[in-house]
Amino acid sequence: MQINRKYLELLSESKLMRNVMLKSYKNQLFEKEAILKFKKGELLFQNQKGIMILLKGEVELKNKGLTLRKYEKSEILGTSLAFNKNRDTILSITASRNSIALLIDEAKMKRLFTTDEAILENYLELVSEDFAFLARRIHNFTAGSAEAKLSLYLLEHIQEEGGERIVFLPNSLTQFALMLDLGRASLYRALEHLENNFIIFRNKKQIKVLDVARLEKMCN
């Protein structure tokens, strides 16, 4: 099978393959049946066990229809699902655009762990990051005030865009309020409070963070 050069580059950029000689494993990883295509709206990990590396498109981690996290090219999917005997979970991973992913099944993962300690260390770090992400989500739900919950979310999702700090809200404000475990009116008041104090500037689903230091203080 001829291996797509862009896919190789994306795999080499993934955290799983950091400090790893990829050429030693590329033929083993890029078997024809390991390249999976998903249409927009399709669920990942319906019948597959292991992890996936996103090669093209975008997917979302959801809880009861609410988007918790978005994944883009070269990011690792399903670290908390691999080796999990209980496949029932309230979380789902769904393609938000037509996407392509590389599946590394459980058997292949075990072989990689046995032959290359760096891959095992990278995987364990990814699992730790997933637990940290979950801990932050729990903290968001127990943060206290609406302003604190909103501020925590904004700090976690800041992106640099043309020298500005931008946060793109993932859902409608009604869904966003549910994600933060807030009432819609409470969310509006929190947004208004941050905007009136020149901490943020909101333009529909895009929020510009004007003062990171004061936003951090709002979390306490």
KELONU-646124 format. One record per atom (N, C-alpha, C): x, y, z; residue in three letters. Coordinates in steps of 0.1 Angstrom, whole numbers, padded with zeros to 4 digits, always signed. Layout:
XYZAla/...
***
This chain:
+0008-0012+0000Met/+0000+0000+0000Met/+0009+0013+0000Met/+0006+0022-0009Gln/+0013+0035-0010Gln/+0008+0044+0002Gln/+0018+0049+0009Ile/+0014+0057+0021Ile/+0014+0072+0018Ile/+0003+0078+0021Asn/+0001+0092+0018Asn/+0012+0100+0027Asn/+0020+0109+0020Arg/+0030+0116+0027Arg/+0024+0125+0038Arg/+0013+0132+0035Lys/+0007+0141+0044Lys/+0003+0133+0057Lys/-0002+0121+0055Tyr/-0006+0113+0067Tyr/+0006+0109+0075Tyr/+0017+0106+0069Leu/+0029+0104+0076Leu/+0034+0116+0084Leu/+0033+0127+0078Glu/+0037+0140+0085Glu/+0028+0142+0097Glu/+0015+0140+0096Leu/+0005+0142+0107Leu/+0008+0132+0118Leu/+0011+0119+0114Leu/+0014+0109+0124Leu/+0027+0113+0132Leu/+0037+0118+0125Ser/+0049+0122+0131Ser/+0047+0134+0141Ser/+0037+0142+0138Glu/+0034+0153+0146Glu/+0026+0150+0159Glu/+0020+0138+0159Ser/+0011+0134+0170Ser/+0019+0131+0182Ser/+0013+0134+0194Lys/+0020+0132+0206Lys/+0024+0117+0209Lys/+0016+0108+0203Leu/+0019+0094+0205Leu/+0033+0090+0199Leu/+0037+0097+0188Met/+0049+0093+0181Met/+0061+0103+0184Met/+0059+0111+0195Arg/+0070+0120+0198Arg/+0083+0112+0203Arg/+0094+0115+0197Asn/+0107+0109+0200Asn/+0107+0094+0196Asn/+0100+0091+0185Val/+0099+0078+0180Val/+0104+0078+0165Val/+0111+0067+0162Met/+0116+0066+0148Met/+0104+0060+0140Met/+0096+0069+0133Leu/+0084+0065+0127Leu/+0086+0055+0116Leu/+0097+0056+0108Lys/+0099+0047+0097Lys/+0100+0033+0101Lys/+0103+0030+0113Ser/+0103+0016+0118Ser/+0089+0010+0119Ser/+0079+0018+0119Tyr/+0065+0013+0122Tyr/+0055+0017+0111Tyr/+0059+0025+0101Lys/+0049+0031+0092Lys/+0042+0020+0084Lys/+0049+0009+0080Asn/+0042-0001+0072Asn/+0032-0009+0081Asn/+0036-0011+0093Gln/+0028-0018+0103Gln/+0015-0010+0106Gln/+0017+0003+0108Leu/+0006+0012+0111Leu/-0004+0014+0100Leu/+0002+0017+0088Phe/-0007+0021+0077Phe/-0011+0009+0068Phe/-0017-0001+0075Glu/-0024-0011+0067Glu/-0037-0006+0062Glu/-0041-0012+0051Lys/-0052-0006+0043Lys/-0065-0006+0052Lys/-0067-0016+0060Glu/-0079-0017+0069Glu/-0078-0007+0081Glu/-0067-0001+0083Ala/-0065+0008+0094Ala/-0069+0022+0091Ala/-0071+0025+0078Ile/-0075+0039+0074Ile/-0090+0039+0073Ile/-0097+0046+0082Leu/-0111+0047+0083Leu/-0117+0060+0079Leu/-0128+0060+0071Lys/-0134+0072+0067Lys/-0148+0073+0074Lys/-0151+0086+0078Phe/-0163+0088+0086Phe/-0170+0100+0079Phe/-0183+0098+0077Lys/-0191+0109+0072Lys/-0195+0119+0083Lys/-0198+0131+0079Lys/-0203+0141+0089Lys/-0215+0135+0097Lys/-0214+0136+0111Gly/-0224+0131+0119Gly/-0223+0116+0123Gly/-0213+0109+0117Glu/-0211+0095+0120Glu/-0203+0093+0133Glu/-0207+0083+0141Leu/-0201+0080+0153Leu/-0188+0072+0151Leu/-0177+0076+0158Leu/-0165+0068+0158Leu/-0165+0058+0169Leu/-0157+0047+0168Phe/-0156+0037+0178Phe/-0169+0029+0181Phe/-0176+0027+0170Gln/-0188+0019+0171Gln/-0185+0004+0172Gln/-0175+0000+0164Asn/-0171-0014+0164Asn/-0156-0016+0166Asn/-0149-0005+0167Gln/-0134-0005+0168Gln/-0130-0004+0182Gln/-0119-0011+0186Lys/-0113-0010+0199Lys/-0098-0006+0197Lys/-0094+0004+0204Gly/-0081+0010+0203Gly/-0081+0025+0204Gly/-0072+0031+0197Ile/-0072+0046+0196Ile/-0072+0049+0181Ile/-0075+0062+0178Met/-0074+0067+0165Met/-0066+0080+0164Met/-0059+0082+0153Ile/-0052+0095+0151Ile/-0059+0102+0139Ile/-0064+0114+0142Leu/-0072+0121+0131Leu/-0062+0126+0120Leu/-0065+0121+0108Leu/-0057+0125+0096Leu/-0063+0136+0088Leu/-0076+0137+0089Lys/-0083+0147+0081Lys/-0097+0150+0087Lys/-0101+0163+0086Gly/-0114+0166+0091Gly/-0114+0171+0106Gly/-0125+0169+0112Glu/-0127+0174+0126Glu/-0137+0165+0133Glu/-0135+0162+0146Val/-0145+0154+0153Val/-0147+0161+0167Val/-0158+0157+0173Glu/-0162+0163+0186Glu/-0164+0152+0197Glu/-0160+0155+0209Leu/-0164+0147+0220Leu/-0176+0153+0226Leu/-0187+0144+0227Lys/-0200+0149+0232Lys/-0205+0142+0244Lys/-0213+0149+0252Asn/-0220+0143+0263Asn/-0235+0147+0261Asn/-0243+0137+0258Lys/-0257+0140+0257Lys/-0260+0151+0246Lys/-0252+0150+0236Gly/-0254+0160+0225Gly/-0247+0173+0226Gly/-0241+0175+0238Leu/-0233+0188+0240Leu/-0219+0186+0237Leu/-0213+0195+0230Thr/-0199+0194+0226Thr/-0190+0198+0238Thr/-0181+0189+0242Leu/-0172+0192+0253Leu/-0158+0195+0248Leu/-0155+0190+0236Arg/-0141+0192+0231Arg/-0141+0189+0216Arg/-0133+0197+0208Lys/-0131+0194+0194Lys/-0117+0190+0192Lys/-0116+0180+0182Tyr/-0103+0175+0179Tyr/-0100+0178+0164Tyr/-0087+0182+0161Glu/-0083+0185+0148Glu/-0072+0175+0144Glu/-0066+0178+0132Lys/-0057+0168+0126Lys/-0045+0166+0135Lys/-0040+0153+0135Ser/-0029+0148+0143Ser/-0032+0146+0158Ser/-0044+0149+0162Glu/-0048+0147+0176Glu/-0052+0132+0178Glu/-0051+0127+0191Ile/-0054+0113+0194Ile/-0068+0112+0200Ile/-0075+0102+0195Leu/-0089+0100+0199Leu/-0090+0087+0207Leu/-0098+0087+0217Gly/-0102+0074+0224Gly/-0092+0068+0234Gly/-0083+0076+0239Thr/-0073+0071+0249Thr/-0080+0065+0261Thr/-0091+0071+0265Ser/-0098+0065+0277Ser/-0107+0053+0273Ser/-0109+0051+0260Leu/-0117+0039+0256Leu/-0109+0027+0254Leu/-0096+0029+0250Ala/-0087+0017+0247Ala/-0086+0009+0260Ala/-0086-0005+0258Phe/-0085-0014+0269Phe/-0096-0013+0280Phe/-0107-0006+0276Asn/-0118-0005+0285Asn/-0128-0016+0282Asn/-0130-0025+0292Lys/-0139-0036+0289Lys/-0154-0032+0289Lys/-0157-0021+0296Asn/-0170-0016+0297Asn/-0172-0006+0286Asn/-0178-0009+0275Arg/-0179+0000+0264Arg/-0191+0010+0265Arg/-0199+0008+0275Asp/-0210+0017+0278Asp/-0205+0030+0283Asp/-0207+0041+0277Thr/-0203+0054+0282Thr/-0213+0065+0277Thr/-0214+0075+0285Ile/-0223+0087+0282Ile/-0216+0096+0272Ile/-0203+0094+0270Leu/-0195+0102+0260Leu/-0195+0096+0246Leu/-0195+0104+0236Ser/-0194+0099+0222Ser/-0185+0108+0215Ser/-0179+0102+0204Ile/-0170+0109+0195Ile/-0176+0109+0181Ile/-0179+0121+0176Thr/-0187+0122+0164Thr/-0180+0131+0154Thr/-0180+0127+0141Ala/-0174+0135+0131Ala/-0182+0147+0128Ala/-0176+0159+0130Ser/-0184+0171+0127Ser/-0182+0176+0113Ser/-0172+0170+0106Arg/-0170+0171+0091Arg/-0166+0157+0086Arg/-0167+0155+0073Asn/-0162+0143+0067Asn/-0147+0141+0072Asn/-0144+0130+0077Ser/-0131+0128+0084Ser/-0124+0115+0080Ser/-0111+0114+0082Ile/-0103+0102+0080Ile/-0095+0100+0093Ile/-0094+0088+0098Ala/-0086+0085+0110Ala/-0078+0072+0108Ala/-0067+0072+0114Leu/-0059+0060+0115Leu/-0062+0052+0127Leu/-0067+0040+0126Leu/-0070+0031+0138Leu/-0058+0023+0142Leu/-0054+0024+0154Ile/-0044+0015+0160Ile/-0051+0006+0170Ile/-0054-0006+0167Asp/-0062-0015+0175Asp/-0054-0019+0187Asp/-0061-0026+0197Glu/-0055-0029+0209Glu/-0043-0039+0208Glu/-0045-0048+0199Ala/-0034-0058+0196Ala/-0021-0051+0191Ala/-0023-0042+0182Lys/-0012-0034+0176Lys/-0006-0025+0187Lys/-0014-0019+0195Met/-0009-0011+0206Met/+0000-0018+0216Met/-0005-0031+0219Lys/+0003-0039+0228Lys/+0017-0042+0222Lys/+0017-0045+0209Arg/+0030-0048+0202Arg/+0039-0035+0202Arg/+0033-0024+0200Leu/+0041-0011+0200Leu/+0047-0008+0214Leu/+0038-0010+0224Phe/+0043-0008+0238Phe/+0055-0017+0241Phe/+0054-0029+0237Thr/+0064-0039+0240Thr/+0078-0036+0233Thr/+0077-0031+0221Thr/+0089-0029+0213Thr/+0095-0015+0214Thr/+0087-0005+0219Asp/+0092+0009+0220Asp/+0087+0015+0232Asp/+0095+0017+0242Glu/+0092+0023+0255Glu/+0087+0038+0253Glu/+0092+0045+0244Ala/+0088+0059+0241Ala/+0073+0060+0238Ala/+0068+0050+0230Ile/+0054+0050+0226Ile/+0045+0048+0238Ile/+0050+0038+0247Leu/+0042+0036+0259Leu/+0042+0048+0268Leu/+0053+0055+0270Glu/+0054+0067+0278Glu/+0045+0078+0272Glu/+0045+0079+0259Asn/+0036+0089+0253Asn/+0022+0086+0255Asn/+0018+0073+0254Tyr/+0004+0069+0256Tyr/+0000+0072+0270Tyr/+0008+0069+0280Leu/+0005+0071+0294Leu/+0003+0086+0297Leu/+0011+0094+0290Glu/+0010+0109+0292Glu/-0003+0114+0286Glu/-0007+0108+0275Leu/-0020+0111+0269Leu/-0032+0108+0278Leu/-0031+0096+0284Val/-0041+0091+0294Val/-0042+0101+0305Val/-0030+0105+0310Ser/-0030+0115+0321Ser/-0036+0128+0317Ser/-0034+0133+0305Glu/-0040+0145+0300Glu/-0055+0144+0299Glu/-0060+0132+0295Asp/-0074+0130+0295Asp/-0080+0131+0309Asp/-0073+0125+0319Phe/-0078+0126+0333Phe/-0078+0140+0337Phe/-0068+0148+0334Ala/-0067+0162+0338Ala/-0078+0170+0331Ala/-0081+0167+0319Phe/-0092+0173+0312Phe/-0105+0170+0319Phe/-0108+0158+0323Leu/-0120+0154+0330Leu/-0120+0162+0344Leu/-0109+0163+0350Ala/-0108+0170+0363Ala/-0112+0184+0362Ala/-0107+0191+0351Arg/-0111+0205+0348Arg/-0126+0206+0345Arg/-0132+0196+0338Arg/-0146+0197+0335Arg/-0154+0196+0348Arg/-0150+0187+0357Ile/-0156+0186+0370Ile/-0155+0199+0378Ile/-0143+0205+0377His/-0141+0217+0384His/-0150+0228+0379His/-0152+0228+0365Asn/-0161+0238+0359Asn/-0175+0237+0365Asn/-0179+0224+0367Phe/-0193+0222+0371Phe/-0195+0225+0386Phe/-0184+0226+0393Thr/-0184+0228+0408Thr/-0178+0241+0411Thr/-0175+0250+0402Ala/-0167+0262+0404Ala/-0174+0272+0413Ala/-0188+0272+0414Gly/-0195+0281+0422Gly/-0203+0291+0414Gly/-0199+0303+0412Ser/-0207+0313+0406Ser/-0207+0311+0391Ser/-0217+0317+0384Ala/-0217+0316+0369Ala/-0205+0323+0363Ala/-0201+0334+0369Glu/-0189+0341+0363Glu/-0177+0332+0364Glu/-0175+0324+0375Ala/-0164+0316+0377Ala/-0164+0304+0367Ala/-0175+0298+0365Lys/-0177+0287+0355Lys/-0174+0292+0341Lys/-0179+0303+0337Leu/-0177+0309+0324Leu/-0162+0312+0322Leu/-0156+0319+0332Ser/-0142+0323+0331Ser/-0133+0311+0329Ser/-0136+0300+0337Leu/-0128+0288+0335Leu/-0129+0282+0321Leu/-0141+0282+0316Tyr/-0142+0277+0302Tyr/-0135+0285+0292Tyr/-0136+0298+0293Leu/-0129+0307+0284Leu/-0114+0306+0284Leu/-0109+0305+0297Leu/-0094+0303+0298Leu/-0089+0290+0292Leu/-0097+0280+0292Glu/-0093+0267+0287Glu/-0093+0267+0272Glu/-0101+0276+0266His/-0104+0275+0251His/-0099+0286+0243His/-0090+0294+0249Ile/-0084+0306+0242Ile/-0076+0301+0230Ile/-0078+0307+0219Gln/-0070+0305+0207Gln/-0063+0318+0202Gln/-0051+0318+0197Glu/-0045+0330+0192Glu/-0049+0332+0178Glu/-0055+0343+0175Glu/-0059+0346+0161Glu/-0055+0360+0158Glu/-0044+0361+0149Gly/-0039+0375+0145Gly/-0035+0384+0157Gly/-0029+0378+0167Gly/-0024+0385+0178Gly/-0035+0388+0189Gly/-0047+0383+0186Glu/-0058+0384+0196Glu/-0061+0371+0202Glu/-0067+0371+0214Arg/-0071+0359+0221Arg/-0086+0357+0219Arg/-0089+0346+0212Ile/-0103+0344+0208Ile/-0108+0331+0213Ile/-0121+0330+0217Val/-0128+0318+0221Val/-0140+0317+0212Val/-0141+0305+0205Phe/-0153+0302+0197Phe/-0162+0293+0205Phe/-0174+0298+0208Leu/-0184+0290+0215Leu/-0189+0279+0206Leu/-0190+0267+0212Pro/-0192+0255+0204Pro/-0207+0252+0200Pro/-0216+0258+0208Asn/-0230+0255+0206Asn/-0239+0268+0207Asn/-0252+0266+0206Ser/-0261+0278+0209Ser/-0259+0281+0223Ser/-0263+0293+0227Leu/-0262+0298+0241Leu/-0270+0289+0251Leu/-0281+0284+0246Thr/-0289+0275+0254Thr/-0281+0262+0257Thr/-0275+0256+0247Gln/-0267+0244+0249Gln/-0255+0247+0257Gln/-0249+0259+0254Phe/-0237+0263+0262Phe/-0240+0264+0277Phe/-0252+0269+0280Ala/-0256+0271+0294Ala/-0257+0257+0300Ala/-0263+0247+0293Leu/-0264+0234+0298Leu/-0251+0227+0300Leu/-0241+0230+0291Met/-0228+0224+0292Met/-0221+0229+0305Met/-0223+0242+0309Leu/-0217+0248+0321Leu/-0226+0245+0333Leu/-0237+0238+0331Asp/-0246+0236+0342Asp/-0252+0249+0348Asp/-0256+0257+0339Leu/-0261+0270+0343Leu/-0275+0272+0336Leu/-0283+0281+0342Gly/-0295+0285+0335Gly/-0291+0295+0325Gly/-0300+0296+0314Arg/-0297+0306+0303Arg/-0296+0320+0308Arg/-0304+0324+0317Ala/-0304+0338+0323Ala/-0291+0340+0330Ala/-0286+0330+0338Ser/-0274+0332+0346Ser/-0262+0333+0336Ser/-0262+0326+0325Leu/-0251+0327+0315Leu/-0251+0341+0309Leu/-0263+0346+0305Tyr/-0264+0359+0300Tyr/-0259+0370+0309Tyr/-0262+0368+0322Arg/-0258+0378+0332Arg/-0242+0377+0334Arg/-0237+0365+0333Ala/-0222+0363+0335Ala/-0215+0369+0323Ala/-0220+0367+0311Leu/-0214+0373+0299Leu/-0215+0388+0299Leu/-0226+0393+0303Glu/-0228+0408+0304Glu/-0219+0414+0315Glu/-0217+0407+0326His/-0208+0412+0337His/-0194+0413+0332His/-0189+0402+0325Leu/-0175+0402+0320Leu/-0173+0413+0309Leu/-0184+0415+0301Glu/-0183+0424+0290Glu/-0183+0439+0295Glu/-0192+0441+0305Asn/-0193+0455+0311Asn/-0181+0459+0318Asn/-0173+0449+0323Asn/-0161+0452+0330Asn/-0148+0451+0321Asn/-0151+0451+0308Phe/-0140+0451+0297Phe/-0130+0440+0299Phe/-0135+0428+0303Ile/-0127+0416+0304Ile/-0128+0408+0291Ile/-0140+0409+0285Ile/-0142+0402+0272Ile/-0150+0412+0263Ile/-0150+0408+0250Phe/-0159+0415+0241Phe/-0165+0404+0233Phe/-0179+0404+0232Arg/-0186+0393+0225Arg/-0192+0397+0212Arg/-0190+0389+0202Asn/-0196+0391+0189Asn/-0203+0378+0185Asn/-0216+0376+0188Lys/-0223+0364+0186Lys/-0216+0352+0193Lys/-0211+0342+0185Lys/-0205+0330+0191Lys/-0190+0332+0192Lys/-0185+0343+0190Gln/-0170+0346+0191Gln/-0168+0356+0203Gln/-0159+0352+0212Ile/-0155+0360+0223Ile/-0141+0364+0223Ile/-0138+0377+0224Lys/-0124+0382+0224Lys/-0121+0384+0239Lys/-0110+0378+0244Val/-0106+0380+0257Val/-0097+0392+0258Val/-0101+0402+0265Leu/-0093+0415+0266Leu/-0084+0415+0278Leu/-0087+0408+0288Asp/-0078+0409+0301Asp/-0078+0395+0307Asp/-0067+0388+0304Val/-0066+0374+0309Val/-0064+0374+0324Val/-0056+0383+0329Ala/-0053+0384+0343Ala/-0066+0385+0352Ala/-0074+0394+0347Arg/-0087+0396+0355Arg/-0097+0384+0353Arg/-0096+0378+0341Leu/-0104+0366+0339Leu/-0100+0355+0348Leu/-0087+0354+0350Glu/-0082+0344+0360Glu/-0087+0346+0374Glu/-0087+0359+0378Lys/-0092+0363+0391Lys/-0107+0359+0393Lys/-0114+0359+0382Met/-0128+0356+0383Met/-0131+0341+0386Met/-0120+0333+0384Cys/-0122+0319+0387Cys/-0121+0316+0402Cys/-0115+0325+0410Asn/-0113+0323+0424Asn/-0126+0325+0433Asn/
***
